[in-house]
Amino acid sequence: MEQTYQYACILPFVPLLVPILIGVGLVIFPTVTKNLHRMWAFPSILLLSIVMIFSTNLSIQQINSSYIYQYVWSWTLDNDFSLEFGCLIDPLTSIMLMLITTVGIMVLIYSDNYMAYDQGYLRFFAYMSFFSTSMLGLVTSSNLIQIYIFWELVGMCSYLLIGFWFTRPPAANACQKAFVTNRVGDFGLLLGILGFYWITGSFEFRDLFEILNNLIYNNEVNFALVILCAALLFAGAVAKSAQFPLHVWLPDAMEGPTPISALIHAATMVAAGIFLVARLLPLFLVIPYIMNLIALMGLITLLLGATLALAQKDIKRSLAYSTMSQLGYMMFALGMGSYRSALFHLITHAYSKALLFLGSGSVIHSMETLVGYSPDKSQNMVLMGGLTKHVPITKTSFLLGTLSLCGIPPLACFWSKDEILNDSWLYSPIFAIIAWATAGLTAFYMFRVYLLTFEGHLNIHFQNYSGNENTSFYSISIWGKGYSKRINPRFGLLRNESSSFFWKKTCRSDENARTKGGRRPFINILHFDNQKSFSYPYESANTMLFSLLLLVLFTLVVGSLGIPFNQKRTDLDILSKWLAPSINLLHQKSKDSASWYEFFQDALFSVSIAYCGIFLASFLYKPIYSSFKNFDLINAVGKLGPKRNRLDEILNVLYDWSYNRAYIDSFYTMFFARGVGKLAQLTHFFDRRVIDGITNGVGVMSFFLGEGIKYLGGGRISSYLFFYFSCVSLFLISSLFSVF
């Protein structure tokens, strides 16, 4: 077992082989590497699978033995300063290793087909593998300075992946926005790390916790300084996990490819902030003000994220705000000190939200066959609807992910969210009411997304589409299948062919429509000597569906980790055994659980709230498509009665507030972006007119003074002596008068 733990130190660097080999191949054999670019998906998945196998072994050992392992080696040695790097394996690390590897493998399999026709295919897999290395290094770090190094590497990978299609202005702006926003939190994190090193003299977690506890207990440290440094540490988690007020980068990050949204912005990178707070929770527990701050920021974030998701039309942006809200639940639980429920929700949410994001990618894939490539159309739920009969597997998987996130039993998120909601009553009844009400909002906006996307009728009145699956016309998307259910042999079909590693069907595109921001053309078919274009939505390729089905399986069974099958002791469930060392470190004792009757009584309340949100969404949105095809809440409610004008005014305000992101982005643009611009202009004016003006003025004055003096000279020495002695005499006389 000891040898297995030692091998864990090299796990973060296993995926790094892929970008190294790709780089070497592009330098030595560029033509071969580019022509065989599809083969690089295999080593990416294989190496991450090896890491997953070792991570699974470590997790099993954690569950069975409750053993914490730390291996460190010295990086620098000095009399007054030493810096060590190492590997820390504990329950929190093993949980994150399992999440990163399992979700990562599913996303890589999905990406092989999703990104198959993109010119940046090699670059995509190189970035993804380097991100896996950075994230694995982050969660296995044994001290703060090591965490900060990998923290910045994760941020760099996020910048590269969000701006993957950097030739499109929205993607370029989004990655810059994410970079700048995260730099605010990262600067606070760096200051907090340096502050605690100045207080305790150590970067190591265990030494840091023990020394700080002793200093606070003996009243040997300025408590205000400790609060300030802890708040700065928390600022890093606020930015990375998209907590208010540094959440503004997350919705715009959806400009990256959908697999990136599933891996980075749902399951792993945004969870890094939750991981950091969980890792430092023994430090925060001795500072009640910081615990209250964490709980408050989590509560604001979960409510704000839910309300901003209510009116979004972009399917990925709606899921992004949903991610923000669920991260708020996790942060709220950590602020309450509910360590177990926060990590439990981190696990269940990761799989459910990855399923939803990959499902949205499958929907976008299908919609692009209708409207050509244009993100404002292929991701707009207003232009969707009626996709159930065309993409039944995607629809079923998306529905299960939606029900899980809504908290419907027996799916995964029900068990974790129910724990958080029940714990909130013990912390604060007011906070609990807000958290429970937000659970209803979650069910409402998630079912709104589902209904707008899959139910009703397909809204393609702008497209020449019959809606009949037995149509004899054939169209092919550069994204997927090369077959049709029925093809009329009278019409010819032209296509280019190439091989795929995971997919035997063949087709090729020589031009990357995404990176050029243009529209993807339809296949043109000759019909009675007239050239026409036809297309229809269809299910995604098998490799994409394989990832969806595996994530469905995780969504169905992962909630069983935290089910206390023996109600006499809660520590007999798998999750409690897994987290036992960390719970002991936090000085929390397992409590006797309530009876099954009390459990179902509490669960009935939360499920009832979820069903209320689902019913309200069904009432307001499903009739819209079956009758008059309007697409927003305002028009639907406006038809309910004679008080529609007043109701419309109220709903217009709420709708605009939600759709415009609570005007927070506008506020930042006005007071920060434009404010900094005005300050720069003022500084530029001061530098040019005042600083440079003084310097230039001295030079001009010297020039004119010299020009004026040269005309006083007549060439006679007697005149110069007379002038000299006159000045000296005046100086002496003035000096005598000043003395007397």
N, C-alpha and C positions, 0 to 999 in steps of 0.2 A: 504493500500500500504506500509506503514511503517513497518508493521509486516512481509510482504513478503520480504522486503529487509533485515530485521533482520535474517530471516531464511536462507538467502543467505550465511551467515557466516558458516553454517554447511554443505553446499553443497559439498565442497571439501572432506569431511571426510565420505560421504555416501558410495562411492565405497570401502573404506578401510575395510568395514565389511567382504568382501569376503576373502582377505588374512588372516584376523584374524580367521574367522570361519574355513578356510581350515587348518590353523596351529593348532587350538584347536582340530579339528577332527582327524588330523594325530597323535596327542599326545594321545588323549583319546580313539578314535576308529579307529586305523590305517587301519585295514583290511576292515571295512565297507566303510571308506572314499575312499580307493583305488578302491574297487570294484564298487562303485557308482560314479566314478570320472566324468562321463559324465553329471551328474545332476548339476554340479557347473557352467555350462554355463548359466543356467537359472537365478540364483541370480545375476550373473555378469551383464547380460543384463538388468534385472529388475531394479537393483539399478541405473545403468547409465541412464536408461529410466526415472526414477524419477527425476534425476538431469536435464535431458533434458527438462522435462515438466516445472520445475521451471525456467530453463534458458530461455525457450521460453516466459514464462510469464514476466520475467524481461526484455527481449528484446522488447516485445510489449509495456511495460510501458515506456521504454527508448524512443521508437519511438513516443509515444503519448504525453509524458510529458517533455522529455528532462531533466530529473532529475538525478543528481549525488548524490549518497549516500555513506557515509563513516562511519563505526562504528569501534572504536578502544577501546582497554583496555590496561592498564599499565601492563607491565611484570616485570619491575624493577623500583624502585623509589630511587632516590638519589638527593642530593643537586646539584651536578654538572652533573649528567647523568641520563637519563630516556630512557627506551626502551619500545616501544609500539608495539603491534600486533593488526591487524585489518583486515577489509574487505572493499575493495573499489569497488563499482559498478558504472561503467560509460559505455559509448558506446563501448570503446575498450574492456572492460571486458566482456560485454554481447556478443560481436562478437566472442571472443575467446571461451566463454562458449558454444555457439551454435556449433562452429566448432568441439570442442573436443568431445562433447556428441554425435552429429549426426554421425560424421565419426566413432567415437568409437563404437557406437552400430552396425553399418554396419560391421565393422571389427570383432567384437565379434561373430556376427551371422555367418559370413563367417568362422571364426576360429573354430567353433564347429565341422564342418565337415573336414576342412583342417588339423586340428591337432588331429583328432579323434583317430588315430592309433599310436600316439606318446606316449612313456612312460612318457614324461614330461608334459602331458596334464594338470594335476593339477598345476604344477609349472608355466606353461604358463599363465593360467588364474589368478593365484595369482600375478604374475609379472605385467600383463596387468592392473589389478585393482589398484595395488599400483602405477603404472605409471599414471593412470587417476587421482588418488588422488593428486599426486605430481604436475601434470600439472594444475589441477583445483586450487590448492593452489597457484601456481605461478601467474596465471592471476588475482586472486582476492587479491593479496598482496597489502598492503597500504603503504609500505615503502621499502627502499632498502635492509635493513638487512633481512627482511622477504622474499623478492624475492631471495636473495642469498641462504637462507636455502632451499627453494623449488627448486631453480636452481640446487643445488648439488644433491638433491633427484632425480630430473629428469635425471641428468647425471648418477647416480647410476643405475637407472632402464634401461637406455639405454645400459649401460655396461652389465647388466644381460641378456637383451633381445638379443643384438647382439651376445653374446656368449652363446645363449641358447643351441646350440649343441656343447658344449665346448669340447667334446671328439674328434671333428674334428679339426685338427690343423689350417686350414684357419679361422674357426670361433673363435678359441681361440686367434689367432693373431689379428684378426679384432677388437675384443672387447678391447684388450690391446692398439691397435693403437688409437681407438676412445677415450679411457680413457686418454692416455697421451696427445693427441692433445688438447682435451678439457680442460685439466688441465692448459695448457698454457694460454688459454683465461680466464679461471676462476680465475687464480692468478691475471691477470690484472684487472679483474672485482673487486676482493676483494680490491686491492690497490686503485682503483678508488673510491670505496665506502668509504673507510677510508679517502682518500684524501678530498673528498667533505664534510665528516663529520668534518674534521679538519678545513675546510674553513668556513662552514656554521653552524656547531653545531647541525645539524638535519639530520635524515634519512627519514623523511616524505616528500613525493613528493611536495606537495603544499608549505610547508615551505621552502624546499630546493630551489624551483624555485624562490620564492619571495625574499629570502635573497640573493641569487646569483645575481639576476637582480639588486637589490639595491647596492650590493657591486661593481658590474661592472659599473653601472651608476655613482656612486660617486667616482670611481677610487680608491677604498679602498682595492683592492686585486691584487696580482701579476697575471697578465693575462697569463703569460707563465705557471704558476702552474695550472691555470684553464684548459688550453689547454691540458696539460699533463694528468690531472685527467680524463678529458672527453675522451681522446684517450684510456686510460686504461679501462674505462667503455665500450667503443665501442669494445675493444678487446674481451670481453666476448661474445658479439653478433656475432663477426666475427667467433669465433670458433663454437658456437652452431648452427649458420645458414650456416655453411660450406662456408664462404666467403674466397676468396684468401687472404693470403697464407695458411690458416688453414683449407682448404677444403679437405685435402687428406684422412680423415677418412671416409667420406660419401660413396664413391664407395665400399670400403671394408666392410662397414656395411651391405651390401646386403647379407652377409653370414648368417644373421639371417633368421627366417621364413618369408615368403612373407607377411602375415598379419602385422607383425611388421614393415616391410618396408612401408606398406600402411599407418599405423597409425602414427608411430613415425617419419619416415624419409621422409614423404611427406606432412602430414597435420598438425601435432602438434609440435613435439619436435624441428624440425629445424625452425619452425615458431616462437619459443620462442625468438630467436635473433631478428627477425623482431618486435615482441611484445615489447621487451625491448627498442629498438630504438624508436618505436612509443610512448611508455610510457614516455621516457626521451626527446622527441623531443622539448618540451618547453625549456629545458636546453640547448640542442644543437643549437637551433635557435639563441641564443645570442652569439654563438661562430662560426663565418663564416668559420674559418679554418676547424673545425670539420665537418661542413655541406659539405664542398667541399671534405673532405676526405671520408665521407660516400658515396657521389655520385661517386667518383672516384673508390673506392673499389667495389661498386655495378656494375659499368660499366665493370671493369676488370673481375669480376666474371661472369657476364652474357655472355660476349664474350668467356671467357676461357671455361666455362661449355659447351657452344654450340659447340665449336671446338673439345673438347675432346670427345664428344658424337658421332662424325662423323664416327669413325672406330671401335667402340666397338662391340664385338660379343655377349657378355652376355646381355640378354634382360633387366635384372634388373639393371645392371651397366649402360646401356644406359639411363634408366629412372632416375637413380641416378644423372647422369650428367645433365639431363634435369631439375631435381629439383634444382640443384645447379644454373643453368642458370636463372630459373624463380625467385629464391630467390634473385639473383643479380638484376633482374628487380625491385623487391620490395624495395631492399635497395637503388637502384638508385633513385627511386621515392621519398623515404624518404629524401635522400640527397638533392634533388631538392626542398624539402618542400611541395611536393605533397602528403599530408597526406591521402586525400580521395582516390586517385587512388591506392596508395600502399595497403591500407586495402581492397579496392575492389578487387585487384588482389590476395591478400591473401585469400579471400573467394572463388573466382572462381577457383583458382589454387588448393586449398585443395580438393575440390570435384572431379575435373577432374583428378588430379594426383592419388588420392586414387582409382578412377575407373581404371586407367591404371595399377597400381600396382596389384590390385586384379585381373584384367584381365590377367596380366602376370602370376600370381599364377595359374589361371585356365589353361593357356597354358602349364606351367611347369607340372602341374598335368597330362595333357593329354600326354605330351611327355614322362613322366616317364613310361607310359604303353609300350612305344616303346623301350627305351634304358635301362630300369632299373634305379635305383637311382644312379645318378652320376651328381653332379651339373655342371661339365664342359660340359656335354652332354645335359641334360634336360633343361638348360638355354641358350644353344648356338644357336643363330639364324641361324647359318650356317647349322645346322642339322634340321631346321624347314622348313616351306613352305608347301603350299597346305592344310592347316588346315581348310579352309573355310567351306568345306562341312561336316567336322567332328565336328566342334565346332561353329556352326553358331551364337549362342547367344553371346558367348564370342567374336567372331569376330566383330559382330555389335557393341557391347558395347565398345570394344577397338577402333574401328574406330571412334566412336563418341567422345571418350576421346581424340584421336589423333587430330581430326578436331578442337576440342575446344582449345587444347594447341597450335595448329597452328594459331589460331585467325580467324577462319572461322565463319561468322555470320550464324544464330543468337545464336550460342552456347556461353557458359558463358565467357570463357577467351577472346573472341573477344572484349567485351565491356570494360573490365578492361585494357587489354594490349593496346588497341587503345588510351585510356586516357593517359597512361604513355608515349606512343610514341608522342602524340600531345603536351604534356607538355614539352617534352624534347627539342622541337624546341625553346621554350621560354627561356630555361636554357642555352643551348649551341648547336649551329648547328653541331659542330664536334661530340659531344657526341650523338646528335640525329641521325646522319648518322650511327654511330656504332650501336646504339640501333635498328635502322630500318634494317640494314644489318643482325644483329643477329636474328631478327624476321624471315627473309628468311631462315637462317641456321636452326632455330627451325623447320620450316615446312619441310625442307629437311631431317634432321636426324630422325624426328618422323615418316615421311612416309617411310623412309628407314627401320625403325623398323617394321612398319606395313607390308610392302611388303615382307621383308625377313621372317616374321613369318607366314603370312596367304596366300599370293598369290603364284602362280606358282604350282610346283609339290612337293609332299612330298619326301624329300631327305632321303630315308631309304633303299638305295641300299645295305647297310650292314646288313639289317634286312630281315628276311623271311616274307614278307608282300605282299599281293596281291592287296591291295587298293580297294578291292571289298567289299562293305558293306553287301552283301548277303552271305558272307562266312559262312560256317557251323561250323567253329571253334569258340570256346568260350574262352575268357580269362577274368580274373577278376583282378583288381588292388586293393591293400590294401587301396587305397585312396578313392574309391568311389563306383560306382554303382555295384549292384549285379545282373545285368540282361544283356541280349543281344537281339538284334533285331531278331536274328534267331539262334536257338540252335538245333543242330542235336541230337535227343534223343538217338542215338546209343552210344554217348560218355558220360561217366560219369563225374561228377563234384563234387569235394570235397571242402567244405568250413566250417570254424568255424563261429559261429554266436554269436552275443551279441546285446544288445539293444542300441539305440541312442535316446537322448532326442528330437532332432529336426528332425530326419531322421528315417523312419520306416524300410528302408532296413537294412539288417544285414550282417556284416562280421567282422572279428577280426584278428588282428595280434599279436602274442605273443612276437614278437621281433621287436625292434625299429631299423630299418635299418639306419635312419638318424643319430642317435647318435653314432652308431658304424661305420659309414662311409662306410658301405658296399653296395653291390648292392641288390636290391629287386628282388627276383626270380619271373619268370613268372609261371603261372599255367601250369603244364604239362598235356597234353592230349594224351591218347593212341589212335593211329590211325593205324589200321592194324598191331598191335603188335609193332609198332615203337613209341618211345617217342619223341614228338616234342613240340616246343613252338611257339605260335602264339599270336599276340597282335595287337591292332589298337587303334588310338586315339578316344576319345569320350568326350562328353560334361560333365561338372562338375555336382555335385549333386545340387538339387533344392535349398538348403539353400545358397550355394555359388552363384548361379545364382540370387537368390532373392536380395542379397546385391548388385550385379552388376546392376540389373535393377533399384533399388532405387537410386543408385549413378548416373545412366543415367538420371533419372528424375531430380535430383539436377543439373546435368550438363546442362540440357535443360532450366531450369527455373530460376536458381539462378542469372543469368546475368540481369534479369529484375529488380533486386533491385536497380541498378544504372542507369537505363534508364530514362532520363528526358522527361517524356511524355509531359510536358508543357515546350516548348522551351523558354518561356519568362523568366523563373526562374529555375535555376538548383537545388534550395533548395526544390523543390516540389517532387523530387524523394525520394523513401523510404530511400536510403542509406544516403542522405544528412540530412534528418530529424533525422535519427538514430545517425549520427555523429555530430549533431549540437552543443552539449555542448563542445565537444573536439575541434571543429573548432573554436568556440568562444574563447576557452582557448588559442589557437594558434594565436589569433588575425588575423584570415583569414576571409574575407568577401566573401559571395557568389556573383559571378559575373553573369552578363547577359550571357546567352548561345548564341551560334551561331545558325543560322537557320538550319533547317533540310537539306537544300541544301549544306551548308558548312560542316555539319556533314558527309553527304554521300560522299562529295568530299574528305574529309580527310580519311574516312574509305575505300574508293575505292583504295587509294594508299597502305594502309597497307594490304588489302586483296589481291591486285595484287602481292605484294611481297611474301605473303604466297603462292599464287598459283604458282608463279615462282619456289619456293622451292619444292612444291609438284610435279610440272611437271618435274623438273630436277631429282628428286628421281625416279619418274616413268620411265623416259627415261633411266636412268642408271641401275636400279635394276630390273625392271619387265622383260625386255628381257632376263636377265641372267637366269631366271628359265625356261623361255619358250623355250630356245634354247640350250645353252651349259653348264648350271649349274655351272658357276663359282660364287664365292661368295663375291668378293670385288670390290671396285671401280676401282682399278688399272687395273685389267684384263679386265674390261668392257670398259674403256676408251682406253686401249691399242690397241683395235681392230678398232679404228676409222679412222686411216690414216697412211701415210708413216712416220709421225713424231712421231711414237709411242715410240721410244727409249728415246728421250728427254722428252716427256710427261710422260713416265714411271718413269724416274729419278725424275722429279719434284713431281709426285704423290706419289712415294715411300717415299720421304722425308716427305711429308705432312701426309701420312698414318702412317708411323712409329711414327711421332711426336704425332699424335692423339692417336694411339693405345697404346703407351707407356706413356700416361698421361702427355705429354709435358716434360717428364723426371724429373718432379718435385719430384716424390717419390724417384727416384734414387739419385737426388741431396740431399734430406733430409737423405737418408740412408748413403751417402758418407760423408757428412759434419757434420751431427748431430749424427746419430747412431754410425757410425764408429769413428767419431771424439771424441765423449764422451768415447767410448771404449779405444781409444788411450790415452786420457787424464787420464782415470782411471788406465791404465797400467803404465803410467809415474808417477802418484801419488803413485801407489803401489811400484814402483821401488825406488822412493825417500824415502818413508817411511821405506822400508826394508833395503836399502843400506846406506842411509845418517842418518836418525833419529835413527833407531835401531843400525846403525854402530857406531855412536858416543857414544851411551849408552854402547854398548857392548865393544867398544874400551877402554872406561874409566875403565870398570871392568877388562879387560885383562891387561891393564897397571898397575893397582893397584896390581894385582896378581903377575906379574913379578917383580915389584918394591919391594914388600914384600919378595919375594923369594931371590932377590939379597941382600937386607939389612941384612937378617938373617945370611949371611955368614961373615959379618963384625964384628960380636960379637965374642970376644975371652974369655969372662968370667972374665976379669981383670978390676977392678974399676978404677985403675990408668990410664989405656988406654982410658977409656970412658971420664974421667975428662980432660985428655990432649986434646982429640978430641973436647970436648965441649968448653974449653977455647980458643983453636985455632980458632974455628969458631966465637966466640964472639969477639976475637981480630981482626980478619979480617973485621968483620962488623963495629967495632968502627973506625978502620983505614980508611975504605972506606967512612964512614960518615964524618970524619974530612976533608978528601980531597974534598968531595963534598961541605963542608961549605966554605973552604978557596979557 
